[in-house]
């Protein structure tokens, strides 16, 4: 996940150390380079406007900006080392997938234990509870969620029409997806379903396939301190993969190609794929008629989108009829900060509606805030759909260090099924790999 919204505000390294109200903002962004728009936003808008707002309250604040432009893992490592030593920034942004890892290491603490009044921030009511999961771990909130996204089923309306399927389609079960696939199969040169599988697709297999499907069985991949092993839900998910690829509803060769995901994008754009599970990135940056990597001139008329159903109504996580998965970034506070209250004011300021709209600079992009989304996405029905229909029911990946290995094991399980392995055997193999990844069977629920 790109740290495209990475902010750190440092109160005691560099700058004017003689002032207790000195903050240094350091971002993994630099004007003219990596995340340049973010760097410009911080320098040209955040700093002067925050200083001005504080001055109006009678508080003199000195804020400086220290840019950088390194690989995300390099930034993460440096940040962890600084926090471990009791130094580091006052306010910083984490990829949501890191929150639990940093919390378990003691680098961050629940937000209300760092700043007692943090729960009074008026912005919380604009962030759906499901989205607040992004900044939470073990039921405790560790920061403020930043930008996010959501996964849906995209489908080609023209192919649906030819197959006798409704143009405004919303499946309510997995069986309805498979039934639509069978009807689409009658068209020559059309792959009915692109369901990402295998290790060549990488994290796209897990996020655009396994995890939302698993949520549709009512099982999160991690809950109550345990990982989900060879459970009934995992077997159901692998069983769906078996049906899709054994019944020739999906292209197994596409899942093995190094550039298979990109090829699937182009095939969808060319009208050769009927259904495809993807995030809003696919709409914004892949099939965008203006500057997408696989542009569709008629995207707005030709492409439909639907919520991902549970196996059957009410069977999803939390008793939901529909499910999704999202990613995103989180801003939080260093427990060792000398200026915790002021740092939270900066963090709240940067996550205000006005500030977020300034950062977007007119771009239609999904944020954590409902009020901002209602305004900036008004001209894009699809992104508005994500904001209104998907975010309230979405889930997030477990923010733990072991997740990367778990994800790989899930990808390998889907690859085995696509190659013809029985779902039960693939689930058992996954369980064995999972035991090695998470410290033994005692950390697994199956």
NORQUI-V970449 format. One record per backbone hydrogen bond with DSSP energy under -1.0 kcal/mol. CO is the residue of the C=O (numbers start at 0). NH is the residue of the N-H. Records with the same first field share a line. If there is no record, write none. Layout:
CO = NH + NH
This chain:
1 = 3
2 = 5
6 = 92
7 = 25
8 = 89 + 90
9 = 23
14 = 16
15 = 18
20 = 61
22 = 63
23 = 9
24 = 65
25 = 7
26 = 28 + 67
28 = 67
29 = 32
32 = 35
33 = 29
34 = 38
35 = 39
36 = 40
37 = 41
38 = 42
39 = 43
40 = 44 + 45
41 = 46
44 = 48
45 = 49
46 = 50
47 = 51
48 = 52
49 = 53
50 = 54
51 = 55
53 = 58
54 = 57
61 = 22
63 = 24
70 = 74
71 = 75
72 = 76
73 = 77
74 = 78
75 = 79
76 = 80
77 = 81
78 = 82
79 = 83
80 = 84
81 = 86
82 = 85
89 = 333
90 = 8
91 = 331
93 = 329
94 = 97
95 = 98
97 = 101
98 = 102
99 = 103
100 = 104
101 = 106
102 = 105
109 = 112
110 = 114
114 = 117
116 = 119
117 = 120
120 = 123
122 = 125
123 = 126
125 = 369
127 = 131
130 = 133
131 = 134
132 = 135
134 = 141
136 = 139
139 = 136
140 = 110
143 = 330
146 = 328
149 = 279
151 = 277
152 = 305
153 = 275
154 = 303
155 = 159
156 = 160
157 = 161
158 = 162
159 = 164
160 = 163
166 = 168
172 = 176
173 = 177
174 = 178
175 = 179
176 = 180
177 = 181
178 = 182
179 = 183
180 = 184
183 = 186
186 = 189
190 = 273
191 = 274
193 = 276
200 = 203
201 = 204
202 = 206
203 = 207
204 = 209
205 = 210
208 = 212
209 = 213
210 = 214
211 = 215
213 = 216 + 218
214 = 217 + 316
215 = 310
220 = 227
222 = 225
225 = 222
226 = 444
228 = 230
230 = 234
231 = 235
232 = 236
233 = 237
234 = 238
235 = 239
236 = 240
237 = 241
238 = 242
239 = 243
240 = 244
241 = 245
242 = 246
243 = 248 + 249
248 = 192
252 = 255
256 = 259
258 = 262
259 = 263
260 = 264
261 = 265
262 = 266
263 = 267
264 = 268
265 = 269
266 = 271
267 = 270
271 = 190
273 = 155
274 = 193
275 = 153
277 = 151
278 = 281
279 = 283
280 = 284
281 = 286
284 = 292
285 = 293
286 = 295
287 = 291
295 = 298
297 = 300 + 301
298 = 302
301 = 156
303 = 154
305 = 152
307 = 322
310 = 173
311 = 314
315 = 318
316 = 319
319 = 315
320 = 309
323 = 394
327 = 95
328 = 145
329 = 93
330 = 143
331 = 91
333 = 336
338 = 342
339 = 343
340 = 344
341 = 345
342 = 346
343 = 347
344 = 348
345 = 349
346 = 350
348 = 351
351 = 355
352 = 356
353 = 357
354 = 358
355 = 359
356 = 360
359 = 362
368 = 372
369 = 373
370 = 374
371 = 375
372 = 376
376 = 379
379 = 383
380 = 384
381 = 385
382 = 386
383 = 387
384 = 388
385 = 389 + 390
389 = 392
394 = 325
397 = 399
398 = 100
399 = 402
401 = 405
402 = 406
403 = 407
404 = 408
405 = 409
406 = 410
407 = 411
408 = 412
409 = 413
410 = 414
411 = 415
412 = 416
413 = 417
414 = 418
415 = 420
416 = 419
421 = 425
422 = 426
423 = 427
424 = 428
425 = 429
426 = 430
427 = 431
428 = 432
429 = 433
430 = 434
431 = 435
432 = 436
433 = 437
434 = 439
439 = 442
440 = 443
442 = 226
444 = 228
